[in-house]
Amino acid sequence: MATADHVDLEGFIAGVKRRNPGQDEFVQAVQEVAEDIFDFIQDKEQYHEYQILRRIAEPDRVVSFRVCWEDDKGAIRVQRGWRVQNNNSIGPYKGGIRFHPSVTESVLKFLAFEQTFKNSLTGLPMGGGKGGANFNPKGKSDHEVMRFCQSFMTELYRHVGADIDVPAGDIGVGAREIGYMFGQYKRITNQFTGVLTGKGLEFGGSLIRTEATGYGAVYFLKSMLENVGQGIEGKTAVISGSGNVATHAAEKIVQLGGKVLTLSDSEGFIHDPAGIDQAKIDWVKVHKTKRRGRISDYVKEFPGATFHGGGARPWSVPCDLALPCATQNELDGEEAKTLVKNGCIAVSEGANMPTTLAGVHVFKDAKILYAPGKAANAGGVSVSGLEMSQNSARISWKEEQLQGLLVDIMAGIHSSCVEYGGSAGTKHIDYVRGANIAGFKKVADAMLAYGVV
Ligand code: NDP
């Protein structure tokens, strides 16, 4: 059979760029994965013959739709919504919904592509998808958010289902938004099924889902450190973001004896040299989710801290550990160099693709411990997968059981990365390579089994 996929890496990336004009985030995500996969499949003819990488880098479908809603002043507003269903070779599409003004088709395609590998790494039967809208929940009333969520679901419901596609939360979509969307799904379909995860505990949600992504990113960091005979205790950590992932990552660092120095939002970062302890983290959680406040207010509450505005990012603060937990491309090549120069020994990505390709190369070249988001932040989708299992079986597991499963899943992902990211003659683990190859292999082998579909 012809081996048309035998192009080189440059040729492959040129093709991805040509087919996806203006979709920079998507091209970046594919490039990062392709750099490792090309090497891995070099001598594996079947993967070439069946164009596996090319097919994974072409979403199964992208649904785009209009979302109309009425604001509190009676004005009609129009937003754009999407659901990207990237690949369902190993299970129903699964991935969050993001509401943020920066959402574009490119951002959601990159997230759905990454999600395919991440979900594979968890070992659970979940394919990759992602959705969202260019809606800004900031400054909107509860009723405005409710009307938007209902309008969004009024179209989305046709494309999702417990065995088809199971969305969850992401930036701008938390328990409140999931509640409104699930309520509308139930109303339209007259079905109570596990069509969304991250639900409230009263209506089919799972314990520890809220904490899982941030906790998981720290469990992964702990495994990387233990692998080189170190631990979190006594180390300083710089964290970006102040949402769900950032606050729970901070909480777990503190529980394990580390000291958290920073948190941030899109306006800037706060630096608290005394350390952001549990009481301060609790204040941030309430301030961000209940009061919908800004991180700059932290310094009024805790005067020992300083706020650095103008969208400043925290990577210039010297630290042992760095956890980017806000958004994509929030840590560039220069900032990566600064972290390495200041003695940072490990980076664990709570956010999706927070490091630019130049930054990734800095970390790889410096051979520091560097966990990409698709491995480090997989704890959230893992517990979402466990929420799906509980919904199917109509049971609720206890907290200890779920905590144990999360720890096991993160340890399993770490082992997979070590298996595929190690190389002969050195103890260094390339976690990016390990995650890309381990995530790819399972999906690729399932695709081979299905033939050309
Ligand atoms: P939240 O909405 O709870 O918090 C997002 C945080 O990031 C806020 O502090 C926000 O600040 C900041 N932020 C958002 N956009 C930007 C921007 N353009 N520049 C600077 N800061 C920004 O989201 P999550 O904590 O849930 O998600 C954070 C990251 O983790 C995302 O990359 C997400 O995809 C990823 N992730 C989340 C999972 C989950 O379970 N929630 C699972 C796996 C990954 P502001 O308030 O100013 O917008």
Boltz pocket constraint, residues with backbone or C-beta under 6 A from the ligand:
constraints:
  - pocket:
      binder: B
      contacts: [[A, 100], [A, 102], [A, 169], [A, 170], [A, 171], [A, 172], [A, 173], [A, 209], [A, 210], [A, 213], [A, 241], [A, 242], [A, 243], [A, 244], [A, 245], [A, 246], [A, 264], [A, 265], [A, 266], [A, 267], [A, 293], [A, 325], [A, 326], [A, 327], [A, 328], [A, 330], [A, 350], [A, 351], [A, 352], [A, 377], [A, 378], [A, 380], [A, 381]]
      max_distance: 6.0
